[in-house]
Amino acid sequence: MQTFLLYPEWFEGDRIPERFVVSAELRKRLREWNQVWETVLDPVTEMRWPDPQIGRTWIAEGEQLVADLQAELGPGLSVVGDFVRYAPAAQVVGSAHERA
């Protein structure tokens, strides 16, 4: 069985290869989800959500996208999310010196 990893990345186009038949609505949601990663988390300057709730919402949407993508692609392909490292709980909140 083939595996499709869903993770955010820098790109201007469609996240899903054309050979996969996926609805226009799901493709749109995937682009919007990725755009939040690019513009709100902005991992180039600093990997920190401006508000942890935004990050939790983004993770939840990613999990829903994995489920929806799996439903549309069917059982012949395994869809796996690879974005938990961007969860707010995984963020380092200052150094020990800054917290003292």
C-alpha positions in Angstrom: 0.0 0.0 0.0 1.2 3.5 -0.8 1.4 6.2 1.8 0.7 9.9 1.3 2.2 12.2 3.9 0.3 15.4 4.6 2.5 18.1 5.9 2.9 21.8 5.3 5.5 23.2 2.9 6.4 26.2 0.9 4.7 26.2 -2.4 2.5 28.2 -4.7 0.4 25.4 -6.2 -1.7 22.5 -5.3 -0.5 20.3 -2.5 -2.1 17.1 -4.0 -0.6 15.7 -7.2 -3.0 15.8 -10.2 -3.0 12.0 -10.4 -5.1 11.9 -7.3 -8.8 12.6 -7.8 -9.8 15.0 -5.0 -12.7 17.4 -4.8 -12.1 21.1 -5.5 -13.4 21.9 -2.1 -10.9 19.7 -0.4 -8.1 21.0 -2.5 -9.1 24.5 -1.4 -9.2 23.6 2.3 -5.7 22.1 1.9 -4.3 25.3 0.3 -5.9 27.4 3.1 -4.5 25.1 5.8 -1.0 25.4 4.3 -1.4 29.1 4.0 -2.0 29.5 7.7 1.3 27.6 8.3 3.1 29.9 5.9 1.6 33.2 7.1 0.6 32.8 10.8 3.1 30.4 12.1 5.7 31.8 9.7 8.4 29.2 10.4 11.1 31.2 8.7 11.4 33.8 11.4 10.3 31.8 14.5 8.3 28.7 15.0 5.7 30.0 17.5 2.0 30.5 17.1 0.9 34.0 18.1 -1.8 32.3 20.1 -1.8 28.6 21.1 -5.5 28.3 20.2 -4.7 29.2 16.6 -2.1 26.4 16.6 -4.5 23.9 18.1 -7.2 24.8 15.6 -4.7 24.4 12.8 -3.7 20.9 14.1 -7.4 19.9 14.4 -8.0 21.1 10.8 -5.0 19.1 9.7 -6.3 15.9 11.4 -9.7 16.5 9.7 -8.0 17.0 6.4 -6.2 13.7 6.8 -9.6 11.9 7.4 -11.3 13.7 4.6 -8.5 13.0 2.2 -8.4 9.4 3.2 -12.2 9.2 2.6 -11.9 10.7 -0.9 -8.8 8.7 -2.0 -10.2 5.4 -0.7 -8.5 2.3 0.9 -5.8 1.9 -1.8 -3.7 4.7 -0.3 -2.9 5.4 3.3 -3.0 9.1 4.3 -0.8 10.0 7.2 -0.5 13.4 8.9 3.1 14.6 9.5 2.6 18.0 11.2 2.4 17.3 15.0 5.8 18.9 15.4 4.0 22.3 14.8 1.6 21.8 17.7 1.7 24.6 20.3 2.6 22.2 23.0 5.8 21.3 21.1 6.9 24.9 21.2 9.7 26.0 23.5 8.5 28.9 25.7 11.6 30.9 26.3 14.8 29.8 27.9 15.2 28.8 31.6 17.0 32.2 32.1 14.0 34.1 30.7 11.5 32.3 32.9 13.5 32.9 36.1 
